[in-house]
Amino acid sequence: MKHLTHLQIWFFSKRHVLAKNKQFYYITQAAYLFGMIAHAMGIPMFYELGIHELVTFNAVFSVPAFLIALILNRRGKHNFAFLWAFLELLFHQVVTTYYLSWDIGAYFWLIYLAGLSFFNSQWQLRTQISLLITVITAFILLFLFCQEGVYSIDINLLKNYYLISGVTVFMVLSLLIYYFVSTTTKAELLLKQEQEVTKKMLHKIEGLFGQQVSREIAAEMIDSEKEIESKQYSATIMFLDIRDFTLLADSRPPSEVAHIQNVVFSALIDIIRVHHGNVLQLLGDGLMAVFGAPRANTTHAQDAVNASFDILDKIKHLSEIGHIPKIRVGIGLNTGDIVAGNLGNDTRKSYSITGKNVIIAARIEPLNKKYNSQLLISESVYTEINSSEIETEELGHIPLKGIELPVNVYKLS
């Protein structure tokens, strides 16, 4: 028993076998072992029949061929081992049919070999087709020229050998089909499971990603085959600040402050999204948003103004119904060319905007304190919107820090 265990370990050692070839290795190794034993058993049978050529062929070629295939397969030479065993089976059927006639039924094994041509998935298609053509050619030639064999054997023995060959091939073919069907079914099931896991993970990633940036930006980043490149857009930039937020935070516990922030920002983000804007940053007591990027449109200035008025109305409403304390916000808008895209380095990147027009919007927003206003816009915004139904007040050209020329600013109400 101990010797048998050692023999099994030797035959099925997988030291040189890659993980991806393990299943193929076990199946073929068992087949080579079976082939070696079966051909060894044929030696005494052919000896009793007096067919010494087949005795010699089995002893000198067939049995050693399967032993060589076993050794090659064990050393990881799976393709060479498979080809070696394949050719042995082909030659064996040709020789057997030549000596014992077509009626011996050895051609059943040629049918089996035709299917076996495609068993090794590592072979190229041209190799598989070449082997199939070789098998078909052998089948035709044997049918045409080997209807009668060199030896004549008893008709009953001939029928028995024919029956055994046919039944054996049918069984082996059935096992092959079962292997392919079960393997395919398992692979499809595994693929479906992996797709479900991937779908759930992607949905989770999109959800988490969409919480960090707008859904439009998240969708573009996920759908893009390559990294989003920085591009120039004509856009409108919004900066918003909650007035006296520090005093508000100091007079309330952190949990209440966080609740107020969540209520306010949730409402603001929804309004900006409805008006085709994207919130890029939440700044504790304020936010930065852009209209017209990354999806360009020609109404970004009007969208930004409409969103601003809706924000002011929403803040007032939330205060009146008691969801938040009475607060005021200041909004600054500017329109112009910006650069938008993934900004940062290899370790840390974020979708953001940059350029002089971003700075102008950031500088306009704090002016709300000076002019006791809640919504200020630059002249570049004013010229792009329908101001006929909006109460406007021109504040004049105002110098802004870091900007070379004064900017004409308008107060909207």
Secondary structure by P-SEA (a helix, b strand, c coil): caaaaaaaaaaaccccccccaaaaaaaaaaaaaaaaaaaaaaaaaaaaacaaaaaaaaaccaaaaaaaaaaaaaacaaaaaaaaaaaaaaaaaaaaaaacccccccaaaaaaaaaaccccccccaaaaaaaaaaaaaaaaaaaaccccccccccaaaaaaaaaaaaaaaaaaaaaaaaaaaaaaaaaaaaaaaaaaaaaaaaaaaaaaaaaaccaaaaaaaaaccccccbbbbbbbbbbbbbcaaaaaaaaccaaaaaaaaaaaaaaaaaaaaaacccccccccccccccccccccccaaaaaaaaaaaaaaaaaaaaaaaccccbbbbbbbbbbccccccccccccccccccccaaaaaaaaaaaccccccccccccaaaaaaccccccccccccccccccccccccccccc
